Amino acid sequence: MKCIFCGHTESKVIDSRSADDFTKIRRRRECLSCGRRFTTYEVIEMTPVLVVKNDGTRQPFDRAKIEAGVIRACEKRPVSVGEIEALVSSVEKQIVNMMEQEIPSSKIGELVMAQLKELDDVAYIRFASVYRQFRDLTTFTQFINEFEKMIKEK
């Protein structure tokens, strides 16, 4: 690591700590030439994931879009911000662990729905109604009836 004061390329690590929810490592370093100390951050390099939309277009994965959809589905429901954050983080982790450069938006929707089903029934149905784009009352009623059957089987 190059010293920011004298430009020397040799330094020693004095202290290492996790930072930003364990996604970064903060290191205190001391230059072996001038003896001055400085801080560096080590970050995991993530390969960008593209979301393939239903119309075939591609756009970068955006965690905020998932979060906004889940917040909307959970509106006026007894679901805490921490639970929403945990759900979104879990979905994001699953997407990253797939190790794919492109993922269909339908797969992301299914991951979110699976998590919402465990969190809150009403939020799950709200999200499904938007995600699955029910065209009429019959389709919506059919979905709810299937959901009721799943709940009774548990």
NORRA-V327947 format. One record per residue. N is the residue number from 0. RES is the residue in one small letter. SS is DSSP state (H for helix, E for strand, - for the rest). Layout:
n:res:ss
N:RES:SS
N:RES:SS
//
This chain:
n:res:ss
0:m:-
1:k:-
2:c:-
3:i:-
4:f:-
5:c:-
6:g:-
7:h:-
8:t:-
9:e:-
10:s:E
11:k:E
12:v:E
13:i:E
14:d:E
15:s:E
16:r:E
17:s:E
18:a:E
19:d:-
20:d:-
21:f:-
22:t:-
23:k:E
24:i:E
25:r:E
26:r:E
27:r:E
28:r:E
29:e:E
30:c:E
31:l:-
32:s:-
33:c:-
34:g:-
35:r:-
36:r:E
37:f:E
38:t:E
39:t:E
40:y:E
41:e:E
42:v:E
43:i:-
44:e:-
45:m:-
46:t:-
47:p:-
48:v:-
49:l:E
50:v:E
51:v:E
52:k:-
53:n:-
54:d:-
55:g:-
56:t:-
57:r:E
58:q:E
59:p:E
60:f:-
61:d:-
62:r:H
63:a:H
64:k:H
65:i:H
66:e:H
67:a:H
68:g:H
69:v:H
70:i:H
71:r:H
72:a:H
73:c:-
74:e:-
75:k:-
76:r:-
77:p:-
78:v:-
79:s:-
80:v:H
81:g:H
82:e:H
83:i:H
84:e:H
85:a:H
86:l:H
87:v:H
88:s:H
89:s:H
90:v:H
91:e:H
92:k:H
93:q:H
94:i:H
95:v:H
96:n:H
97:m:-
98:m:-
99:e:-
100:q:-
101:e:E
102:i:E
103:p:E
104:s:H
105:s:H
106:k:H
107:i:H
108:g:H
109:e:H
110:l:H
111:v:H
112:m:H
113:a:H
114:q:H
115:l:H
116:k:H
117:e:H
118:l:H
119:d:-
120:d:H
121:v:H
122:a:H
123:y:H
124:i:H
125:r:H
126:f:H
127:a:H
128:s:H
129:v:H
130:y:H
131:r:-
132:q:-
133:f:-
134:r:-
135:d:-
136:l:H
137:t:H
138:t:H
139:f:H
140:t:H
141:q:H
142:f:H
143:i:H
144:n:H
145:e:H
146:f:H
147:e:H
148:k:H
149:m:H
150:i:H
151:k:H
152:e:H
153:k:-
//
